[in-house]
Amino acid sequence: MNKSIEIHEIVEKDLKDSVLIVGFPSVGLIGTIVSNFLINTLKLEQIGIIDSPNFPAISIIKNGEPHNPLRLYSGKQFCNDGTCNRVVVCVSEFTPPPEMIKELVSSLTNWAIKKGCQKIISAEGFSSPPKEKGDNNDVYGITSTIGARPWIEDAKVKPFTFGTVGGTTAAFLNEGKILDFNVLGLLAEVSEDVPDARAAADVIKAIDELLLAIELDPKPLLKEAKNLEQEVQNVREQAPPEVSSSISRYIG
């Protein structure tokens, strides 16, 4: 475990065979929206925080309660037709300093392996030119291992075959490849760099295809898209200036 990154477990849970889903701010704030949707929909409880002396000194206030900007959540195991799923969600309300991304990802990956998680899904957005009228934005998938590639088809997303991936998803993919650990990056096309709950809903549909024991309905997210987009944007705008940092971009 890297010394400058500390993972504090508030609640001890058996996370064996869980799926760790990570969401960091990126284009369209896809990861943050997806993570918050999963936390609220599945009624997950906070089980830990991730902290570092190098993180900005901010607190996210929700319903009058302060929250660390980088948190871990989990909940009960869901079972259906002999298949069981438990998720762990890592949500971040700020973009980590670029120089800390590799160390943070390494710490999270090693923690997930230690806790017995079976795979990691990283959700992000990437800038894409506006589509023709009537055309929908796509979600692409890329995996850290050859053995995990069937997940791309299972998730009903397009394979990302050529290009450059940046940010936390890139770091998770590289770390997974080094450790021979299964990581799936889900990259959603976003036409404008504004909170995009609709693109996040497409990512949730893909996750729903992979978690057979859990039913995720993105319709409520679409219904509340404007409110959620505004809420996430407000958190971002109210953060101190030192929290602002470059947004991860994708090419390809």
N, C-alpha and C positions, 0 to 999 in steps of 0.2 A: 504494500500500500504506500502511495506517495505521501511524504510527510507533510507537505504544505496543503494537501487536500484532506479534510476530515469528514468522515461520514458518521454522523451520530444517529444511532438507532433509538428512537423514542419508545417504540413498541417492538417487542421481540415476536417475530412471526416465522412460521415454517414456510419458506418460499421455494421449496424443492419443486422443480419442473414448471416454475412460473415463467411467464413471458414479460420481460422488461421492455416497456414502451417509453421512449424518451422524446421529449418535446422542448426544443430550445427556440427562441425567437429567430426568425429568418424572414425571407421575403413572404409577405402576406401573413406573417405570424402564424403560419400553419401549425407548427409544433406546439405552440402555446395553446392555441384554440383546441386542438385535438386532445391534448393532455387534460385540460380543464373539463372538456366534455366527458371524457372517460371517468374522471374523478367524481363529477356530479351525477352522471347517469348510473354508474355502478355503486354509488354511495361508498366510495373508498375512504378509509381513514388515514390520517397522516402517520407514517411509521418512522420517518427519519428526516434529517436535514443534511445538506452538504454545505460545508463552509470552508473558508480559507481566509487568511489575513490579507490576501490580495484581492478579495472580492469587494465590491463597493458596499459602503455602509448604508443600506436601505432596508426598509421593512414594508411589506405589503399589508395594508390594513383591510380586512374583510369583516364586515359586521362588527366592527369595533375591536377585532382581535388581530394582533400583529403576527405576521408570518415571515419566516425567512424566505428570501427570493428564490432559493433552490431547494426543492423539497421532494420527498419520496412518499408515495401512497400505495396502499394495497388493501385487499378486502378478502371476502370469503371465496372459496373455490366453487365454481359453477360446474355442474355436471348435467349432461344431456345425452341420452342414447349411448351410454358407455364411454363418452368422451368427457374429459374434465379439463377445465382451464382456470388458471388463476393469473391475474395480471398484477404487475408492479408498475407504477407510473412515476416517472421522474419529470417534474415540471419546473421550468425556469422562467422567471419573469424578467430576466435581463440576458443580454448577450455576453458570454464570458469574454474576457480579454483574449485576443488572438494568441498571445504567447502562453496562455494557460490551457488552451483547448486540449492539446495532446495529453497533458498531465491529468486533467479532469476526466477525460474519456478513459484513460488507462485505469484510473482509480475506480470509476464506475463499472468498467468491464470486469476488473478483478473482483470487485465486491459481488457482482452478479454471479460470477463463477463460484465464488466461495459460498454464496447462499443457495446454490443449486439451480439457478435459473437456466432454462434450456435454450433460450435465444433472446436476442435484442432486436427490437424494431425501432428505427429512428425515422421520424416524420419531419419533413421540411418542405419549403416551397422554393421554386426557382423561377426567375424572370423568363417570360415567354412573350413573343409578339402577339398582339391581339388577334383572335381567331375571326374567321369569316362569320357573318351573322348566322346563327343557328348551330354553329359548331361548338362543342364542349371542350373545355380544357382537359388534358389527359393527366394520369398519374403513372409514373414510371417506377420500376423496381430494379434494384441491383443487390446482389448478395456477396458476402465475404467468402463463402465457400461454394465449391461446385455442388456439394450435397444439398445445399439449401436452395439451389436454383428453381426447383419445382414450386417453391413458394410464390414465385412471380406469377406463374400460370394459375396457381390456386387462388391468389389474391385478385385475379382478373385485371391485372395492370400490364402495361407495356414494358418489355425489357429495355433497360438503358444500356446500350451496347458500345457507344463511342462518345467520348467527351471528357470533360473534367468536372469533378465534384469537389466542392469546397466545404469548409465549416465542420461542424460537429459530426454530421453524417459521414463525411469523408474520413474523419478520425476514427469513428466506430468501425467503418468498413476495413480500414487498414489494420486496426488493432485486432479485429476478428480474424483477419487473414493470418496475421502473425501467430495468434494463439490457436488457430484452427477452431474458432468458435463461431457459431452461426449468427450472422447479423443480416438483417434485411433493411435496406434503405428505401423508403417510400418518398418519392419526389413529385410534388404536385405543381403543375404549371400555374403560374399566377401572372396575369396581364399587367397589373399595377401593384406597386409596393404600398398597398394599404391592407388592413386586416381583411382577410377573405375567408369568411365562414363557409362559403359555398365550395371552395376548393378543399377546405378542411373536411367537409362532409364527404367528398369523394375519397379522401384518405380513410375516413372511418368506415366507409363501405368496403374498402380493401381489407382493413383489419377485421371486419365482421366476417369476411369470407375465410379468414385464417383461424379465427377463434370459434370453432364449431359449436362449443357448448354455451357460448354467450351470444345473446341476441342484441345487436346494436342497431338502433333505428335512428338514422341521421335526420329524419323529418323534423323533430323538435329543434334541432340545431338550425335547420334552414328557416324554420318559422321565426326563431329568435335571432336570426343572423345579424340584423342591424344592431340590435341591443348588445349582443355579445361582441361584435366588432368594435362598437363604441366603447364598451367597458375595457377591452384589452388595450385599445388605443389610448384611453385616458390614463391607464396605469403607466404606459410607456411615456406619455407626454409629461406626467407629473414627476417622473424620476429625476434625480439631480443630474446636472450636465455631465458629471464624470461617468455616469452609467452608459451614456450614448457611445456606441462603437460601430465599427463597420458591419454591414450586413453581408452574410455569406451569399455568394453568387454561384451560379452553375452555368457551364458552357457545354453545348452539345445537343 
